[in-house]
Amino acid sequence: MAMDFAAFRARHRGLIAELSAESFNLTNPAGYALDPEALDAALWRSVEKSGVREERIAEHLRTLRIADLALVAACVAGSSTAWEILLETMRAPLRAAGRAMAGDRGEELADALFGELYAKRASGSGHRRRRGASRECAHRERSA
């Protein structure tokens, strides 16, 4: 499915408005605001990456965990509050998954992943700043 952003928004305006309202109800009490266009773009990227056919887009969008998508979109947009919430809510499950996959090194791997994500956010480029930056950030997080 190849649809540009403007066409996606035009064709699915009603559903996007519904999901935006749901997102606002979930994110506003959490203390971070999300630009509606950022959420629209995240929804569009999800559709593009999934390769879902046009007739199944609405179904695909309704299966998304809109609160999680909004949180990540706010992190991408640079919201410090959203980053704090992401670390607070996802660190323990990610560490548990890391332990299940890598044993004793699992927590270190999970912290390194958060370090990578934070480094990408801090650099604004989406690319790793320099070798070892994620380990340094993860170490600082563990020491805090």
C-alpha positions in Angstrom: 0.0 0.0 0.0 1.5 3.3 -1.1 -0.4 6.3 0.1 1.1 9.6 0.9 0.4 11.3 4.2 -2.1 13.8 2.8 -4.2 11.1 1.1 -4.1 9.0 4.3 -5.4 11.9 6.4 -8.1 12.8 3.8 -9.4 9.2 3.5 -9.4 8.3 7.1 -10.2 11.7 8.7 -13.1 10.4 10.9 -11.1 7.5 12.4 -8.0 9.7 12.9 -10.2 12.2 14.8 -11.6 9.4 16.9 -8.1 8.0 17.7 -6.8 11.6 18.4 -9.6 12.2 20.9 -8.8 8.8 22.6 -5.2 9.7 22.6 -5.9 13.1 24.2 -8.0 11.5 26.9 -5.2 9.2 27.7 -2.2 11.5 27.4 -3.5 14.8 28.8 -4.0 13.4 32.4 -0.4 12.0 32.2 0.9 15.5 31.8 2.3 15.5 28.3 0.7 17.0 25.3 1.0 15.5 21.8 0.7 17.6 18.7 -2.2 16.1 16.7 -0.1 16.1 13.5 2.6 14.0 15.3 0.0 11.4 16.1 -1.4 11.5 12.6 2.1 10.9 11.3 2.6 8.0 13.7 -0.6 6.4 12.5 0.4 6.8 8.9 3.8 5.3 9.5 2.2 2.4 11.2 0.0 1.8 8.2 2.9 2.2 5.8 5.2 -0.1 7.7 2.6 -2.8 8.1 1.8 -3.0 4.4 -1.8 -3.4 5.2 -4.2 -3.2 2.2 -6.4 -0.2 1.9 -9.6 -2.0 2.8 -8.0 -3.1 6.1 -6.5 0.2 7.3 -9.4 1.0 9.7 -9.1 -2.5 11.3 -5.4 -2.1 11.6 -5.6 1.3 13.2 -8.2 0.1 15.7 -5.9 -2.7 16.9 -3.1 -0.3 17.8 -2.4 0.4 21.4 -3.1 4.1 21.0 -1.8 5.1 24.4 1.6 3.5 23.7 1.7 4.9 20.2 1.0 8.4 21.6 3.6 8.0 24.3 6.3 7.0 21.7 5.2 9.8 19.4 5.6 12.3 22.2 9.0 10.9 23.0 10.0 11.3 19.3 8.7 14.9 19.5 11.1 15.5 22.4 8.7 15.5 25.4 10.8 15.1 28.6 7.7 14.1 30.5 6.9 11.4 28.0 10.4 10.1 28.3 10.1 9.9 32.1 6.8 8.0 31.7 8.3 5.7 29.1 11.3 4.8 31.5 9.0 4.5 34.5 6.4 2.2 32.7 8.6 0.2 30.3 11.9 -0.3 32.2 10.7 -3.2 34.4 9.0 -5.2 31.6 11.9 -4.6 29.2 14.4 -5.8 31.9 12.3 -8.9 32.5 12.3 -9.7 28.8 16.0 -9.1 28.7 16.6 -11.5 31.6 14.4 -14.1 29.9 16.4 -13.8 26.7 19.9 -13.2 28.0 20.0 -14.3 31.6 22.1 -12.2 34.0 23.1 -9.8 31.2 19.4 -9.0 30.3 19.1 -6.0 32.5 22.3 -4.5 31.1 21.0 -5.1 27.6 17.6 -3.5 28.4 19.4 -0.4 29.9 21.6 -0.2 26.8 18.5 -0.2 24.6 17.1 2.7 26.7 20.5 4.4 26.3 20.4 4.0 22.6 16.9 5.5 22.4 17.9 8.4 24.6 21.1 9.0 22.6 19.0 9.2 19.4 16.6 11.6 21.1 19.4 13.8 22.5 21.3 13.9 19.1 18.1 14.6 17.2 19.5 12.7 14.3 18.1 9.3 14.8 21.7 8.0 14.5 24.0 6.9 17.2 26.2 9.8 18.4 29.3 7.8 19.0 30.4 4.3 20.0 29.7 3.6 23.6 27.2 6.4 24.2 24.5 4.0 25.0 26.6 2.2 27.6 27.5 5.5 29.3 23.9 6.6 29.4 22.7 3.2 30.7 25.4 3.3 33.4 24.3 6.8 34.5 20.7 5.5 34.6 21.7 2.6 36.8 23.8 4.8 39.1 21.0 7.3 39.6 
